[in-house]
Amino acid sequence: MNKLVDGEWRTDIDDYTNDDGEFERQETNFRDRVEDDPDARFQPEAGRYHLYVSYACPWAHRTLVIRALKGLEDAISVDVVDPYRDDGGWQFTPEKDGCTPDTVNGSDYLREVYQAADPDATCRVTVPVLWDKQEETIVNNESREVLRMLDTEFDSVAEHDVDLYPEGYREEVDRIIDDIYDPINNGVYRAGFAGSQEAYDRAVDDLFDALDHWDEVLDDQRYLADDRLTEADVCMFTTLIRFDHVYHTHFKCNVQAIHEYENLWPYLRDLYQTPGVAGTVDMDHIKEHYYTTHPDVNPKRLVARGPDLQFGAPHDRDELPGALPTDLLPLA
């Protein structure tokens, strides 16, 4: 695992799994907040903030989905790193399809952005990164917190009147996000990066128990929090959209494919077809990243060809109670 240690880039750090062979995700370091408050250090302003993302990363993908649903594309700019990550970490390769240069800091590697924010940083270099162009620093690199800020603090500069953390649902949304994180969002990584059979088996059992549960929940309700599209659905979406193409094969999560579930599969198609969401999905970047970046999992770096899934196929989920916010309804 590669990381910054006292501001220096190290490629010899081995803290991937614990003594039981279980994958352990590292904590993020930058945890400031943008707040719609006149006394806040970081206030929501159009053009002030910038996102560094990878289309391949489900955590970064969350922020792109929120940005699209809220209509923040003009207010918050974005740069996209190369899906292939070598010993140098996330890299800017504008000559590659779907990638961009670092238009804000002119960096070649994302680690240079972290070093600009904190020359003595000791941390992993991850996406997403929310950067403040005014103060020239990282505000936050924890996806759940960036997601929440984009949803709740930028209404004054958002083009869509969309609330994904609505009053009356907040406690349930937080509970669901917590409930799906370890067994599903992180569970696929716990399985894929397990260092022992026992750790893998625990992760797979947790993962498919949770998927079975939510498939049952979705039998008679359109969204995870009943009849409202919320942040919880965004957090579920970015794992499910990758599942059959990479997690099922690459991470050995092959007990069942999402397209074999009675309710999760049409639910996934419903979310994909929500206006703005499909444009955030780059399956070429997703597949290239996973199959080529983890040589300990896939030594020959061969990219699996299938499956051929029709995310745009009819889903009939709109027959269940609940509707999209008016600003997300397709124009007649």
C-alpha positions as CSV (number, residue, x, y, z in Angstrom):
1,M,0.0,0.0,0.0
2,N,1.3,3.5,-0.9
3,K,0.9,6.5,1.3
4,L,2.3,9.8,2.4
5,V,4.4,9.6,5.6
6,D,5.5,12.9,7.0
7,G,4.9,14.4,3.6
8,E,7.1,11.8,1.8
9,W,5.7,9.3,-0.7
10,R,6.2,5.7,0.5
11,T,5.5,2.6,-1.5
12,D,6.6,0.0,1.1
13,I,3.8,0.3,3.7
14,D,2.1,-2.9,4.5
15,D,-1.1,-2.2,6.5
16,Y,-3.7,-3.7,4.2
17,T,-5.1,-6.4,6.6
18,N,-5.0,-7.1,10.3
19,D,-3.5,-10.2,12.0
20,D,-6.7,-12.1,11.2
21,G,-6.4,-11.4,7.5
22,E,-9.3,-9.0,7.5
23,F,-9.2,-5.9,5.3
24,E,-9.1,-2.7,7.3
25,R,-10.0,0.6,5.6
26,Q,-7.8,3.6,6.8
27,E,-9.4,6.7,8.3
28,T,-9.4,9.9,6.2
29,N,-7.5,12.9,7.4
30,F,-9.1,16.1,6.1
31,R,-12.4,16.6,7.9
32,D,-13.4,20.3,7.6
33,R,-16.8,21.3,6.5
34,V,-18.5,23.7,4.1
35,E,-21.4,25.3,6.0
36,D,-24.1,27.6,4.8
37,D,-23.4,30.0,7.7
38,P,-22.0,33.5,7.5
39,D,-19.5,32.7,10.3
40,A,-18.2,29.5,8.7
41,R,-14.6,29.4,7.4
42,F,-15.8,27.4,4.3
43,Q,-19.0,28.9,2.9
44,P,-20.8,27.7,-0.2
45,E,-20.0,29.8,-3.2
46,A,-20.3,29.1,-6.9
47,G,-16.8,28.6,-8.4
48,R,-14.9,28.3,-5.1
49,Y,-14.7,24.6,-4.7
50,H,-13.3,21.8,-6.8
51,L,-13.7,18.0,-6.8
52,Y,-10.9,15.6,-7.6
53,V,-12.4,12.2,-8.5
54,S,-12.0,8.9,-10.2
55,Y,-14.8,7.5,-12.2
56,A,-13.7,4.1,-11.1
57,C,-13.9,4.7,-7.4
58,P,-17.3,4.1,-5.8
59,W,-16.6,6.6,-2.9
60,A,-15.8,9.4,-5.4
61,H,-18.7,8.3,-7.6
62,R,-21.1,9.1,-4.7
63,T,-20.1,12.8,-4.9
64,L,-20.5,12.9,-8.7
65,V,-24.0,11.5,-8.4
66,I,-25.0,14.1,-5.8
67,R,-23.4,16.9,-7.8
68,A,-25.5,15.8,-10.8
69,L,-28.8,15.3,-8.9
70,K,-28.4,18.7,-7.2
71,G,-27.4,20.5,-10.4
72,L,-24.1,21.7,-9.1
73,E,-22.1,21.1,-12.3
74,D,-21.6,24.8,-12.9
75,A,-20.9,25.6,-9.2
76,I,-18.3,22.9,-8.5
77,S,-15.7,22.0,-11.0
78,V,-14.2,18.5,-11.4
79,D,-10.9,16.8,-12.5
80,V,-10.7,13.1,-13.2
81,V,-7.6,11.0,-12.5
82,D,-6.5,8.0,-14.6
83,P,-8.3,4.8,-13.6
84,Y,-5.0,2.9,-13.5
85,R,-3.1,3.5,-10.3
86,D,0.5,2.4,-10.1
87,D,3.1,2.8,-7.4
88,G,2.9,6.6,-7.9
89,G,-0.7,6.7,-6.9
90,W,-3.6,8.4,-8.7
91,Q,-2.2,10.3,-11.7
92,F,-3.5,13.0,-14.1
93,T,-3.2,11.8,-17.7
94,P,-5.3,14.2,-19.9
95,E,-4.3,12.4,-23.0
96,K,-6.4,9.4,-22.0
97,D,-10.1,9.2,-22.7
98,G,-12.3,10.5,-19.9
99,C,-9.3,11.8,-17.9
100,T,-8.3,15.5,-17.3
101,P,-5.3,17.5,-16.2
102,D,-5.2,19.0,-12.8
103,T,-6.8,22.3,-13.8
104,V,-6.4,23.9,-10.4
105,N,-3.0,23.0,-9.1
106,G,-1.2,21.7,-12.2
107,S,-0.1,18.5,-10.4
108,D,1.0,15.3,-12.2
109,Y,-0.1,13.1,-9.2
110,L,-2.9,13.6,-6.7
111,R,-0.4,13.2,-3.9
112,E,1.0,16.6,-4.8
113,V,-2.4,18.1,-4.1
114,Y,-2.3,16.5,-0.6
115,Q,1.3,17.8,-0.1
116,A,0.1,21.3,-1.1
117,A,-2.6,21.2,1.6
118,D,-0.3,19.7,4.2
119,P,3.5,19.4,3.5
120,D,3.8,17.0,6.5
121,A,0.8,14.8,5.8
122,T,0.8,11.2,6.9
123,C,-2.2,9.6,5.1
124,R,-3.4,7.6,2.2
125,V,-4.0,9.6,-1.0
126,T,-7.6,8.9,-1.8
127,V,-10.5,10.3,-3.9
128,P,-12.8,12.2,-3.6
129,V,-11.1,15.4,-2.6
130,L,-13.0,18.6,-2.0
131,W,-10.6,21.5,-2.7
132,D,-11.1,25.1,-1.8
133,K,-9.6,27.3,-4.5
134,Q,-9.8,30.4,-2.3
135,E,-7.8,29.1,0.7
136,E,-5.8,26.7,-1.5
137,T,-6.4,23.7,0.7
138,I,-8.3,20.4,1.0
139,V,-11.5,20.8,2.9
140,N,-12.5,17.2,3.2
141,N,-11.6,13.8,1.7
142,E,-14.2,11.6,3.5
143,S,-16.8,10.7,0.9
144,R,-19.8,10.4,3.2
145,E,-19.1,13.9,4.6
146,V,-18.5,15.4,1.1
147,L,-21.7,13.8,-0.1
148,R,-23.7,15.3,2.8
149,M,-22.2,18.8,2.3
150,L,-23.0,18.8,-1.4
151,D,-26.6,17.8,-0.6
152,T,-27.3,20.1,2.4
153,E,-25.0,23.1,2.2
154,F,-25.0,24.2,-1.4
155,D,-28.7,24.9,-2.0
156,S,-28.0,28.5,-2.7
157,V,-26.0,27.7,-5.8
158,A,-27.7,24.5,-6.9
159,E,-29.8,24.5,-10.0
160,H,-32.2,21.7,-8.8
161,D,-34.5,21.9,-5.9
162,V,-33.6,18.4,-4.7
163,D,-33.4,17.3,-1.0
164,L,-31.8,13.9,-0.5
165,Y,-31.7,14.3,3.3
166,P,-35.2,15.4,4.0
167,E,-36.7,16.3,7.3
168,G,-38.6,13.3,8.7
169,Y,-36.3,10.8,7.0
170,R,-32.9,11.9,8.4
171,E,-32.6,9.4,11.2
172,E,-33.6,6.6,8.9
173,V,-31.3,7.7,6.1
174,D,-28.3,7.8,8.6
175,R,-29.3,4.3,9.9
176,I,-29.5,2.8,6.4
177,I,-26.1,4.3,5.3
178,D,-24.6,2.8,8.5
179,D,-26.3,-0.5,7.9
180,I,-25.1,-1.0,4.3
181,Y,-21.6,0.4,4.8
182,D,-19.8,-2.6,6.4
183,P,-21.5,-5.6,4.9
184,I,-22.1,-4.1,1.3
185,N,-20.1,-0.9,0.5
186,N,-17.0,-2.1,2.3
187,G,-18.0,-5.7,2.3
188,V,-17.0,-6.3,-1.3
189,Y,-13.5,-5.0,-0.3
190,R,-13.4,-7.2,2.8
191,A,-14.0,-10.2,0.5
192,G,-11.7,-9.1,-2.3
193,F,-8.7,-8.2,-0.1
194,A,-9.2,-10.8,2.5
195,G,-5.9,-12.4,3.6
196,S,-7.4,-15.7,4.9
197,Q,-10.2,-18.0,4.0
198,E,-11.9,-17.3,7.3
199,A,-11.9,-13.6,6.7
200,Y,-13.2,-14.0,3.2
201,D,-16.0,-16.4,4.3
202,R,-17.1,-13.9,7.0
203,A,-17.2,-11.1,4.5
204,V,-19.1,-13.0,1.9
205,D,-21.6,-14.2,4.4
206,D,-22.2,-10.7,5.7
207,L,-22.4,-9.3,2.1
208,F,-25.0,-11.7,0.8
209,D,-27.1,-11.7,4.0
210,A,-27.3,-8.0,3.6
211,L,-28.1,-8.1,-0.1
212,D,-30.8,-10.7,0.5
213,H,-32.3,-8.5,3.3
214,W,-32.5,-5.3,1.1
215,D,-33.8,-7.3,-1.9
216,E,-36.7,-8.3,0.4
217,V,-37.2,-4.7,1.7
218,L,-37.4,-3.4,-1.9
219,D,-40.2,-5.8,-2.8
220,D,-42.9,-3.3,-1.8
221,Q,-41.1,0.0,-1.6
222,R,-39.3,1.9,-4.4
223,Y,-36.3,3.2,-2.4
224,L,-34.3,2.2,0.7
225,A,-36.1,4.8,2.8
226,D,-39.5,3.9,1.6
227,D,-40.9,6.4,-0.9
228,R,-38.1,9.0,-1.1
229,L,-34.9,9.0,-3.1
230,T,-32.2,9.8,-0.6
231,E,-28.5,9.8,0.1
232,A,-28.8,6.1,1.1
233,D,-29.8,5.2,-2.4
234,V,-26.8,7.0,-3.8
235,C,-24.5,5.0,-1.4
236,M,-26.1,1.7,-2.4
237,F,-26.0,2.6,-6.2
238,T,-22.3,3.1,-6.5
239,T,-21.7,-0.4,-5.1
240,L,-24.4,-2.2,-7.1
241,I,-23.5,-0.6,-10.4
242,R,-20.0,-2.1,-10.1
243,F,-21.1,-5.5,-8.7
244,D,-21.6,-7.7,-11.6
245,H,-18.8,-6.3,-13.7
246,V,-16.0,-6.3,-11.1
247,Y,-17.0,-7.4,-7.6
248,H,-18.6,-10.7,-8.7
249,T,-15.5,-11.8,-10.5
250,H,-12.5,-9.8,-9.4
251,F,-13.4,-9.9,-5.7
252,K,-14.9,-13.4,-5.7
253,C,-18.3,-12.1,-4.6
254,N,-19.9,-14.8,-6.8
255,V,-22.7,-16.3,-4.7
256,Q,-25.2,-14.4,-6.8
257,A,-25.1,-11.6,-9.3
258,I,-27.2,-8.4,-8.8
259,H,-29.0,-9.0,-12.1
260,E,-30.2,-12.3,-10.6
261,Y,-32.0,-10.6,-7.8
262,E,-35.8,-10.0,-8.2
263,N,-35.8,-6.5,-6.7
264,L,-32.3,-5.2,-6.5
265,W,-31.8,-5.5,-10.3
266,P,-34.8,-3.4,-11.3
267,Y,-34.0,-1.0,-8.4
268,L,-30.5,-0.6,-9.8
269,R,-32.0,0.2,-13.3
270,D,-34.4,2.7,-11.7
271,L,-31.5,4.6,-10.1
272,Y,-29.4,4.4,-13.2
273,Q,-32.3,5.9,-15.3
274,T,-32.8,8.8,-12.8
275,P,-31.9,11.9,-14.8
276,G,-28.3,12.8,-14.5
277,V,-27.1,9.5,-13.0
278,A,-26.1,7.6,-16.1
279,G,-23.7,10.3,-17.1
280,T,-21.7,9.7,-14.0
281,V,-21.0,6.0,-14.9
282,D,-17.9,5.1,-16.9
283,M,-17.8,1.3,-17.0
284,D,-14.5,1.3,-19.0
285,H,-12.8,3.3,-16.2
286,I,-14.4,1.0,-13.6
287,K,-13.2,-2.2,-15.2
288,E,-9.8,-1.0,-16.1
289,H,-9.1,0.2,-12.6
290,Y,-10.1,-2.9,-10.7
291,Y,-8.7,-5.5,-13.0
292,T,-5.3,-3.8,-13.6
293,T,-4.6,-2.0,-10.3
294,H,-4.7,-5.0,-7.9
295,P,-1.9,-7.4,-9.1
296,D,-2.1,-9.3,-5.8
297,V,-5.7,-10.1,-6.7
298,N,-5.3,-10.4,-10.5
299,P,-1.6,-10.9,-11.3
300,K,-2.0,-11.0,-15.1
301,R,-4.2,-7.9,-15.2
302,L,-6.6,-9.4,-17.6
303,V,-9.8,-7.4,-17.9
304,A,-13.0,-9.6,-17.8
305,R,-15.1,-9.0,-20.9
306,G,-18.7,-9.4,-19.5
307,P,-21.4,-9.3,-18.6
308,D,-23.6,-7.5,-21.1
309,L,-26.2,-5.8,-18.9
310,Q,-29.0,-3.5,-20.1
311,F,-29.2,-0.8,-17.4
312,G,-31.6,1.1,-19.5
313,A,-34.2,-1.6,-19.7
314,P,-37.7,-1.0,-18.3
315,H,-37.9,-1.5,-14.6
316,D,-41.6,-0.8,-13.5
317,R,-40.4,0.5,-10.1
318,D,-42.3,3.7,-10.8
319,E,-45.5,1.7,-10.1
320,L,-44.5,1.6,-6.4
321,P,-45.4,4.5,-4.1
322,G,-42.9,7.4,-4.4
323,A,-41.9,9.7,-7.1
324,L,-38.8,11.7,-8.2
325,P,-38.4,15.3,-7.1
326,T,-40.1,17.6,-9.7
327,D,-36.7,19.0,-10.8
328,L,-35.6,15.5,-11.8
329,L,-38.6,14.6,-13.8
330,P,-37.9,14.3,-17.6
331,L,-39.3,17.1,-19.7
332,A,-42.5,16.3,-21.5
